[in-house]
Amino acid sequence: MQDYLAQLEAHIIEQKKQQAADRPFILGIYGPQGSGKTTLSLLMCERLTKLGYKARTVSLDDFYYTRAYRSALSADVHPLLATRGVPGTHDYKLGLKVFQAILDKQPTTLPVFDKAVDDRCSEDEWLPVEADLDFFIFEGWSVGVPDILLKELEENPEPLNPLEADFDAQGEWRRHVAEQNKAYQEWYDLIDYMVGMQVPNFEIISEWRWQQECDLFAKTGKRFFHSKAEVQEFVSYYERVTRAAQAHLSEFVECLIEIDEAHQMQKMTFCSHE
């Protein structure tokens, strides 16, 4: 793993050297749930910091809308939007504002989302960011996914799973998610370099998420889900976007990392889009 990290580190630094010297470099890390994207982002931040660079990380999750706003969306647009996760449940305009401040080398703060209460923390709990970052690492389960979902929906309009069949029979939620992902492109366009994690199959995601739940319970005595069935239902919200992203991964990342069922990196490929 360390060899792969060293290769990635060297490639990212070389890419930064080719851009304007005074501009922060935004690194995007995409990976399905449980794939290790958060761990990778922290490891890269640590490595870059040890080299003398100023680096920070932020998660897509921290830009979720407030619980009250998602409740309003569920009433006005579609009931499934009460559940955080898919494009359309993040405040991407806040994301744009924060990222632009970082690119302009202005001091700003990063929002914090508390999953335990399913709500955004008050602004006095947001995290300050220094004004002169070298690297800003942005990780998330749909970070960088291009505008491919509307076309995918046209090609595969039928429900993929029981969640879509039972709660989105007319496809209104699916279309809203695809349209919102298109709107997110303005945000994702600020990313300089994308890393993407390829997983063995979609089904392994539920296994990984359940293992995370078991580990959490062993450490804290707390858990969000009490059965594999609950985890599978939760992962169903992410299925359509995840399958589309995995199928097109090499088209939108500069570095593709293949991982096995044990979370071990098996192969790293640098992709050219010239």
C-alpha positions in Angstrom: 0.0 0.0 0.0 2.8 2.4 0.9 4.3 2.0 -2.6 0.9 3.0 -4.2 0.6 6.0 -1.8 4.1 7.1 -2.7 3.3 6.9 -6.4 0.1 8.8 -6.0 1.9 11.5 -3.8 4.6 12.0 -6.4 2.0 12.3 -9.3 -0.1 14.8 -7.4 2.9 16.9 -6.5 4.1 16.9 -10.1 0.6 18.0 -11.2 0.6 20.8 -8.7 4.0 22.1 -10.0 2.4 22.5 -13.4 -0.3 24.9 -12.2 -0.1 28.5 -10.9 2.2 28.4 -8.0 0.0 30.6 -5.7 -3.2 28.6 -6.3 -4.3 25.9 -3.8 -4.6 22.4 -5.5 -7.9 20.7 -5.0 -7.7 16.9 -4.9 -10.9 15.0 -5.2 -11.3 11.4 -3.9 -14.2 9.3 -5.1 -15.1 5.9 -3.6 -18.3 4.0 -2.8 -19.4 3.5 0.8 -16.9 1.6 2.9 -14.2 1.6 0.2 -11.6 3.5 2.3 -11.8 6.9 0.7 -11.8 8.7 4.0 -8.8 6.8 5.2 -7.0 7.5 1.9 -7.8 11.2 2.2 -6.4 11.4 5.7 -3.3 9.4 4.7 -2.6 11.7 1.8 -3.1 14.8 4.0 -0.7 13.4 6.5 1.9 12.6 3.9 1.7 16.0 2.2 1.9 17.7 5.6 5.1 15.8 6.5 6.6 17.1 3.3 6.0 20.7 4.5 2.8 21.4 2.5 -0.3 22.9 4.2 -3.1 20.5 3.6 -6.7 20.0 4.8 -9.5 17.6 4.1 -13.2 17.9 3.9 -16.0 15.4 3.3 -18.9 15.7 1.0 -21.0 14.6 3.9 -20.3 17.8 5.8 -22.2 19.8 3.1 -25.5 18.0 3.7 -28.5 20.3 4.0 -30.0 20.7 7.5 -32.5 18.3 8.7 -35.3 20.9 8.5 -34.4 21.8 4.9 -34.4 18.1 3.9 -37.8 17.7 5.5 -39.1 20.6 3.4 -37.6 19.0 0.3 -39.4 15.8 1.2 -42.7 17.6 1.3 -42.2 19.8 -1.7 -40.2 17.5 -4.1 -40.1 13.9 -3.0 -40.4 12.0 0.3 -37.1 10.1 -0.3 -35.2 13.4 0.0 -35.7 13.4 3.7 -32.9 10.8 3.8 -29.4 12.3 3.3 -27.0 10.9 0.8 -27.9 11.4 -2.9 -27.2 14.5 -5.0 -29.9 17.0 -4.1 -29.4 16.6 -0.3 -26.1 18.6 -0.2 -25.8 22.4 -0.1 -23.6 22.6 -3.2 -23.9 26.4 -3.3 -22.3 26.5 0.2 -19.7 24.2 -1.2 -19.0 26.6 -4.1 -18.7 29.5 -1.6 -16.3 27.6 0.6 -14.1 26.3 -2.3 -14.0 29.7 -3.9 -12.8 31.3 -0.7 -10.0 28.7 -0.4 -9.0 29.3 -4.1 -9.0 33.0 -3.4 -6.8 32.4 -0.4 -9.4 33.9 1.9 -10.0 32.6 5.5 -13.2 30.6 5.7 -14.8 27.8 7.8 -15.8 24.3 6.9 -19.3 23.1 7.8 -19.7 20.1 10.2 -22.5 17.6 9.9 -23.4 15.5 13.0 -24.6 12.1 11.8 -25.7 11.2 15.3 -28.5 13.7 15.2 -28.7 13.9 11.4 -28.2 17.6 11.3 -25.7 20.3 10.5 -23.8 21.7 13.4 -24.3 25.4 14.3 -21.8 27.8 12.6 -19.9 28.4 15.8 -18.8 24.7 15.6 -17.6 25.0 12.0 -13.9 24.5 11.5 -11.6 27.4 10.6 -9.4 27.0 7.5 -6.1 29.0 7.1 -6.0 31.3 4.0 -2.8 29.8 2.4 -3.4 26.1 1.8 -1.3 24.2 -0.7 -3.7 21.2 -1.0 -7.4 20.9 -0.2 -8.6 17.3 -0.3 -12.3 16.7 -1.0 -13.6 13.1 -0.5 -17.0 11.6 -0.9 -19.1 8.7 -2.3 -20.2 10.8 -5.3 -17.4 13.4 -5.5 -16.5 14.2 -9.1 -19.2 12.0 -10.7 -19.8 13.7 -14.1 -23.1 14.5 -15.7 -23.9 10.9 -16.8 -27.0 10.1 -14.7 -29.6 11.6 -16.9 -28.4 9.6 -19.9 -28.2 6.5 -17.6 -31.7 7.1 -16.5 -32.9 7.3 -20.1 -31.2 4.0 -20.9 -32.3 2.2 -17.7 -35.5 3.8 -16.5 -36.9 0.8 -14.7 -36.3 0.5 -10.9 -33.0 -1.1 -9.9 -34.1 -2.3 -6.4 -37.1 -2.5 -4.1 -36.6 1.0 -2.8 -37.0 2.5 -6.2 -39.9 0.2 -7.1 -41.8 0.8 -3.9 -41.1 4.4 -3.2 -40.3 6.0 -6.5 -42.5 4.1 -9.0 -42.8 7.1 -11.3 -39.1 7.8 -11.2 -39.4 11.4 -10.0 -36.8 11.0 -7.3 -34.4 9.3 -9.7 -34.7 12.2 -12.2 -34.3 14.8 -9.5 -31.1 13.1 -8.3 -29.8 13.1 -11.8 -30.7 16.7 -12.4 -29.0 17.7 -9.1 -25.9 15.9 -10.0 -25.8 17.9 -13.2 -26.0 21.1 -11.1 -23.1 19.9 -8.9 -20.8 20.0 -12.0 -20.1 23.7 -11.3 -18.8 22.6 -7.9 -16.9 19.6 -9.2 -15.3 21.6 -12.0 -13.1 23.3 -9.3 -11.4 20.0 -8.7 -7.9 19.8 -10.2 -7.2 16.1 -9.9 -9.5 13.1 -9.3 -8.7 9.8 -7.6 -11.3 7.0 -8.0 -11.6 3.7 -6.1 -12.9 0.7 -8.1 -14.6 -2.0 -6.0 -15.0 -5.7 -6.9 -18.8 -5.4 -7.1 -21.8 -3.5 -5.8 -22.8 -6.2 -3.4 -19.6 -6.0 -1.4 -20.6 -2.4 -0.3 -23.4 -3.7 2.0 -20.9 -6.2 3.5 -18.4 -3.5 4.2 -21.1 -1.1 5.6 -22.3 -3.9 7.9 -18.8 -4.6 9.1 -18.3 -0.9 9.9 -21.5 -1.1 11.9 -20.3 -4.1 13.9 -17.0 -2.4 14.6 -18.7 0.8 15.7 -20.9 -1.2 18.1 -17.9 -3.1 19.5 -16.0 0.1 20.2 -18.9 2.4 21.4 -21.9 0.3 22.1 -23.8 2.4 19.6 -25.0 1.7 16.1 -27.1 3.2 13.3 -28.3 -0.1 11.9 -29.4 -3.2 13.7 -29.5 -5.7 10.8 -28.0 -6.4 7.4 -31.4 -5.8 5.9 -31.4 -2.3 7.2 -28.0 -1.7 5.8 -29.0 -3.1 2.4 -32.0 -0.8 2.3 -29.8 2.2 3.1 -27.3 1.3 0.4 -30.2 1.0 -2.1 -30.4 4.8 -2.0 -26.9 5.0 -3.5 -27.1 2.1 -5.9 -28.0 3.8 -9.2 -25.3 6.5 -8.8 -22.7 4.0 -7.6 -23.2 1.6 -10.5 -23.1 4.4 -13.1 -19.9 5.9 -11.5 -18.2 2.6 -11.3 -19.0 1.8 -14.9 -17.5 5.1 -16.1 -14.7 5.6 -13.5 -11.8 5.6 -15.9 -13.4 8.4 -17.8 -13.4 11.0 -15.0 -10.4 10.2 -12.8 -6.7 10.8 -13.2 -5.8 8.0 -10.9 -7.8 4.7 -10.7 -7.2 2.5 -7.7 -8.6 -1.1 -7.8 -9.2 -2.6 -4.4 -10.2 -6.1 -3.4 -12.8 -7.5 -1.0 -10.3 -7.1 1.9 -9.8 -3.4 1.1 -6.3 -4.0 -0.3 -5.0 -1.9 -3.2 -4.4 -4.3 -6.1 -3.6 -1.9 -9.0 -3.1 1.7 -9.7 -3.6 3.2 -13.1 -2.9 6.8 -14.1 -5.5 7.9 -16.7 -5.0 10.4 -19.5 -7.9 12.4 -20.8 -6.2 14.4 -23.5 
